[in-house]
Amino acid sequence: MATPPEQETPAPLLRVVNPDATPEEVAALVAVFSALGSGGGEAPRPTRPSWNHPARGVRRTHRSGAGGWRASGLPR
């Protein structure tokens, strides 16, 4: 009696060919391959650099009073 196609077992994704492999070595291989394939999330959105931000083009008012000219040249 043949098994229906939906009950067939799928082919293994990983097959160890070396008969001398220890369970620790097999576990290390599985961990590495599962970590490589786990990048399935959405890619992070790139951040806009601060020098290219539109708010940088808006002119700020300069400080008035003593030392105002010096404060205008300091980084924000």
N, CA, C and O of each residue as an XYZ file, in Angstrom:
304
protein
N       0.828     -1.171      0.000
C       0.000      0.000      0.000
C       0.882      1.248      0.000
O       1.753      1.391      0.858
N       0.668      2.122     -0.928
C       1.475      3.334     -1.068
C       0.957      4.411     -0.127
O      -0.244      4.508      0.126
N       1.891      5.229      0.396
C       1.482      6.315      1.279
C       1.051      7.513      0.436
O       1.627      7.758     -0.625
N       0.052      8.259      0.890
C      -0.369      9.459      0.158
C       0.766     10.483      0.134
O       1.613     10.487      1.027
N       0.791     11.347     -0.877
C       1.887     12.318     -1.001
C       1.999     13.268      0.184
O       3.103     13.718      0.487
N       0.897     13.593      0.869
C       0.998     14.533      1.974
C       1.594     13.898      3.230
O       1.940     14.622      4.163
N       1.725     12.559      3.286
C       2.295     11.901      4.454
C       3.731     11.431      4.219
O       4.316     10.800      5.100
N       4.297     11.716      3.083
C       5.685     11.322      2.819
C       6.623     12.169      3.658
O       6.380     13.356      3.878
N       7.685     11.556      4.120
C       8.661     12.304      4.901
C       9.555     13.108      3.962
O      10.006     12.588      2.942
N       9.816     14.382      4.298
C      10.673     15.201      3.434
C      12.135     14.764      3.560
O      12.530     14.125      4.535
N      12.908     15.120      2.568
C      14.341     14.809      2.582
C      15.013     15.617      3.690
O      14.601     16.748      3.947
N      16.028     15.077      4.350
C      16.693     15.825      5.429
C      17.445     17.031      4.863
O      18.004     16.981      3.767
N      17.442     18.108      5.638
C      18.147     19.314      5.209
C      19.642     19.217      5.457
O      20.429     19.872      4.775
N      20.035     18.415      6.418
C      21.437     18.283      6.778
C      21.742     16.802      6.961
O      21.023     16.087      7.660
N      22.797     16.361      6.335
C      23.186     14.953      6.451
C      24.655     14.894      6.819
O      25.494     15.477      6.132
N      24.970     14.196      7.895
C      26.349     14.053      8.364
C      26.953     12.840      7.675
O      26.420     11.735      7.774
N      28.069     13.045      6.976
C      28.688     11.977      6.197
C      29.808     11.300      6.984
O      30.118     10.133      6.745
N      30.414     12.024      7.918
C      31.520     11.484      8.696
C      30.972     10.606      9.824
O      30.248     11.112     10.682
N      31.289      9.321      9.852
C      30.749      8.465     10.918
C      31.403      8.717     12.275
O      30.894      8.255     13.296
N      32.518      9.440     12.304
C      33.213      9.699     13.557
C      32.746     10.990     14.238
O      33.335     11.398     15.239
N      31.713     11.630     13.723
C      31.250     12.899     14.295
C      30.603     12.658     15.651
O      29.772     11.765     15.820
N      31.010     13.476     16.607
C      30.440     13.370     17.945
C      29.129     14.158     17.996
O      28.898     15.023     17.151
N      28.284     13.872     18.961
C      27.042     14.651     19.069
C      27.295     16.143     19.282
O      26.489     16.970     18.855
N      28.395     16.494     19.932
C      28.726     17.905     20.133
C      29.065     18.584     18.810
O      28.679     19.730     18.578
N      29.789     17.874     17.944
C      30.137     18.436     16.636
C      28.888     18.606     15.773
O      28.750     19.608     15.072
N      27.995     17.648     15.821
C      26.753     17.758     15.052
C      25.916     18.914     15.588
O      25.323     19.657     14.806
N      25.858     19.078     16.905
C      25.107     20.179     17.502
C      25.715     21.529     17.110
O      24.985     22.492     16.876
N      27.043     21.601     17.039
C      27.696     22.849     16.638
C      27.369     23.180     15.188
O      27.120     24.339     14.858
N      27.369     22.169     14.320
C      27.019     22.403     12.914
C      25.574     22.868     12.771
O      25.288     23.796     12.014
N      24.677     22.232     13.490
C      23.271     22.623     13.420
C      23.087     24.047     13.930
O      22.309     24.810     13.358
N      23.789     24.412     14.995
C      23.684     25.772     15.535
C      24.187     26.807     14.534
O      23.569     27.858     14.367
N      25.294     26.521     13.873
C      25.850     27.473     12.902
C      24.919     27.633     11.706
O      24.663     28.754     11.266
N      24.416     26.534     11.183
C      23.543     26.630     10.013
C      22.197     27.251     10.356
O      21.621     27.960      9.531
N      21.691     27.006     11.535
C      20.429     27.634     11.904
C      20.609     29.130     12.144
O      19.695     29.910     11.876
N      21.770     29.539     12.641
C      22.031     30.969     12.825
C      22.200     31.669     11.485
O      21.803     32.825     11.341
N      22.773     31.001     10.517
C      22.935     31.611      9.196
C      21.594     31.808      8.509
O      21.412     32.788      7.787
N      20.679     30.922      8.714
C      19.392     31.010      8.035
C      18.338     31.767      8.803
O      17.205     31.863      8.332
N      18.657     32.311      9.969
C      17.636     32.960     10.777
C      17.503     34.448     10.492
O      16.867     35.147     11.280
N      18.051     34.957      9.440
C      17.947     36.376      9.109
C      16.677     36.703      8.366
O      16.695     37.556      7.479
N      15.576     36.058      8.692
C      14.345     36.200      7.937
C      13.523     37.420      8.268
O      12.438     37.564      7.706
N      13.952     38.298      9.129
C      13.158     39.468      9.476
C      13.301     40.563      8.435
O      14.030     40.432      7.452
N      12.584     41.639      8.683
C      12.675     42.794      7.792
C      13.989     43.524      8.052
O      14.416     43.657      9.198
N      14.616     43.988      7.000
C      15.888     44.694      7.138
C      15.664     46.009      7.876
O      14.642     46.661      7.662
N      16.593     46.416      8.741
C      16.413     47.676      9.455
C      16.469     48.858      8.496
O      17.228     48.860      7.527
N      15.660     49.849      8.785
C      15.609     51.032      7.937
C      16.865     51.870      8.161
O      17.214     52.158      9.306
N      17.542     52.261      7.098
C      18.773     53.047      7.288
C      18.437     54.413      7.880
O      17.445     55.040      7.509
N      19.273     54.854      8.797
C      19.064     56.155      9.420
C      19.665     57.254      8.558
O      20.666     57.055      7.871
N      19.044     58.392      8.611
C      19.536     59.532      7.844
C      20.654     60.202      8.628
O      20.491     60.465      9.820
N      21.796     60.486      7.985
C      22.874     61.153      8.708
C      22.452     62.548      9.145
O      21.647     63.199      8.479
N      23.001     63.004     10.270
C      22.585     64.299     10.813
C      22.992     65.466      9.912
O      22.314     66.494      9.907
N      24.055     65.337      9.167
C      24.468     66.447      8.314
C      23.518     66.630      7.143
O      23.511     67.692      6.521
N      22.719     65.621      6.830
C      21.814     65.683      5.692
C      20.362     65.870      6.132
O      19.454     65.793      5.304
N      20.134     66.113      7.409
C      18.778     66.234      7.934
C      18.166     67.563      7.481
O      18.859     68.580      7.482
N      16.879     67.580      7.092
C      16.264     68.829      6.630
C      16.225     69.919      7.703
O      16.243     71.102      7.364
N      16.172     69.558      8.966
C      16.131     70.570     10.022
C      17.427     71.360     10.096
O      17.457     72.457     10.655
N      18.475     70.823      9.548
C      19.752     71.523      9.579
C      19.725     72.764      8.688
O      20.469     73.712      8.935
N      18.886     72.772      7.666
C      18.795     73.919      6.775
C      18.007     75.081      7.346
O      18.045     76.184      6.801
N      17.295     74.849      8.432
C      16.521     75.916      9.058
C      17.461     76.763      9.900
O      18.217     76.239     10.719
N      17.411     78.053      9.697
C      18.331     78.940     10.406
C      17.836     79.193     11.821
O      16.659     79.486     12.030
N      18.728     79.081     12.782
C      18.402     79.359     14.176
C      18.747     80.800     14.494
O      19.626     81.395     13.871
N      18.055     81.343     15.454
C      18.370     82.711     15.869
C      19.624     82.696     16.729
O      19.874     81.755     17.483
N      20.394     83.747     16.599
C      21.629     83.851     17.371
C      21.329     84.411     18.745
O      20.391     85.186     18.928
N      22.133     84.012     19.695
C      21.974     84.522     21.046
C      22.405     85.980     21.089
O      23.347     86.396     20.414
N      21.710     86.715     21.876
C      22.112     88.112     22.035
C      22.770     88.280     23.393
O      22.582     87.469     24.300
N      23.519     89.315     23.510
C      24.168     89.599     24.785
C      25.632     89.233     24.743
O      26.205     88.970     23.686
N      26.224     89.223     25.937
C      27.646     88.960     26.066
C      27.957     87.519     25.645
O      27.332     86.584     26.145
N      28.899     87.335     24.749
C      29.303     86.018     24.284
C      28.376     85.407     23.257
O      28.521     84.231     22.927
N      27.425     86.172     22.742
C      26.489     85.632     21.757
C      27.166     85.287     20.446
O      26.839     84.283     19.813
N      28.105     86.116     20.043
C      28.808     85.820     18.786
C      29.625     84.551     18.919
O      29.751     83.794     17.956
N      30.195     84.301     20.124
C      30.984     83.110     20.342
C      30.076     81.867     20.348
O      30.451     80.825     19.809
N      28.906     81.975     20.947
C      27.976     80.835     21.021
C      27.423     80.477     19.643
O      27.028     79.333     19.420
N      27.387     81.437     18.715
C      26.829     81.151     17.403
C      27.717     80.219     16.590
O      27.234     79.547     15.679
N      29.010     80.170     16.906
C      29.917     79.308     16.175
C      30.123     77.945     16.802
O      30.778     77.084     16.214
N      29.573     77.738     17.988
C      29.731     76.459     18.674
C      28.798     75.422     18.062
O      27.747     75.775     17.527
N      29.169     74.148     18.135
C      28.270     73.116     17.608
C      26.968     73.074     18.382
O      26.927     73.393     19.570
N      25.919     72.683     17.707
C      24.590     72.656     18.327
C      24.445     71.555     19.284
O      23.385     71.397     19.889
